[in-house]
């Protein structure tokens, strides 16, 4: 199964100095178990939020960015 990155995702990866290889590893570990066609999935792992969409050709990473945990006051 092919994992592709959208232009937006590539820009976010560069902006936040993330690793495409690490993102692929996270997707393979967390997403491939739940693979279905035409479904958007949010993956939150290791301080990253990754939005992916699956289709017949494979998986497209829509965006990826570090997330902050909400601080309750």
Backbone torsions as a table, in degrees:
resi	resn	phi	psi	omega
1	UNK	NA	133.5	-177.0
2	UNK	-89.5	138.4	174.3
3	UNK	-112.8	117.5	-179.0
4	UNK	-111.3	156.9	178.1
5	UNK	-117.0	130.2	175.4
6	UNK	-70.6	164.8	178.0
7	UNK	-60.1	-41.2	178.6
8	UNK	-59.7	-45.1	-179.8
9	UNK	-63.1	-41.9	179.0
10	UNK	-61.5	-39.1	178.6
11	UNK	-66.6	-41.2	179.1
12	UNK	-66.5	-38.5	178.5
13	UNK	-62.1	-42.7	178.5
14	UNK	-68.6	-44.1	-178.4
15	UNK	-59.6	-45.2	-176.4
16	UNK	-94.7	6.8	178.1
17	UNK	54.0	50.7	178.3
18	UNK	-95.1	169.4	-179.9
19	UNK	-108.8	124.8	176.9
20	UNK	-61.2	-37.1	-179.3
21	UNK	-63.3	-44.8	-179.9
22	UNK	-64.7	-39.4	178.3
23	UNK	-63.6	-41.9	177.1
24	UNK	-61.3	-41.4	178.9
25	UNK	-62.3	-43.0	179.4
26	UNK	-62.7	-43.7	179.9
27	UNK	-63.3	-46.8	-179.5
28	UNK	-61.2	-38.8	-178.2
29	UNK	-73.5	-40.0	-172.6
30	UNK	-98.9	-29.1	-168.5
31	UNK	-100.2	-36.4	-171.1
32	UNK	-62.4	-22.2	177.3
33	UNK	-68.5	-28.3	-172.8
34	UNK	-113.6	28.8	-174.6
35	UNK	-69.5	121.6	171.7
36	UNK	-137.5	161.8	-175.9
37	UNK	-78.7	141.3	175.0
38	UNK	53.9	48.6	-179.7
39	UNK	-128.0	132.9	174.8
40	UNK	-92.0	135.3	-177.0
41	UNK	-130.8	138.5	171.8
42	UNK	-100.7	128.6	176.5
43	UNK	-116.4	123.9	176.1
44	UNK	-118.0	112.5	-176.3
45	UNK	-154.1	140.2	174.9
46	UNK	53.6	38.3	177.6
47	UNK	78.1	9.9	179.4
48	UNK	-117.7	147.0	171.1
49	UNK	-114.8	123.7	-176.6
50	UNK	-124.5	125.9	177.5
51	UNK	-107.0	124.7	-179.0
52	UNK	-128.2	156.4	174.4
53	UNK	-130.6	134.0	179.6
54	UNK	-102.5	149.1	174.0
55	UNK	-149.8	-171.9	-176.7
56	UNK	-64.9	-28.6	-178.1
57	UNK	-80.5	-21.9	-178.7
58	UNK	147.6	-144.7	-176.7
59	UNK	-117.3	134.1	175.6
60	UNK	-113.6	126.4	175.3
61	UNK	-82.2	118.4	-178.8
62	UNK	-82.9	-46.2	177.6
63	UNK	-156.9	160.2	176.4
64	UNK	-151.9	135.2	179.5
65	UNK	-160.0	156.5	175.7
66	UNK	-72.9	144.6	177.8
67	UNK	-118.2	152.7	177.2
68	UNK	-103.8	138.5	175.1
69	UNK	-73.7	140.7	179.4
70	UNK	-68.8	135.0	178.9
71	UNK	-96.0	120.4	178.8
72	UNK	-85.4	137.0	-178.4
73	UNK	-119.8	NA	NA
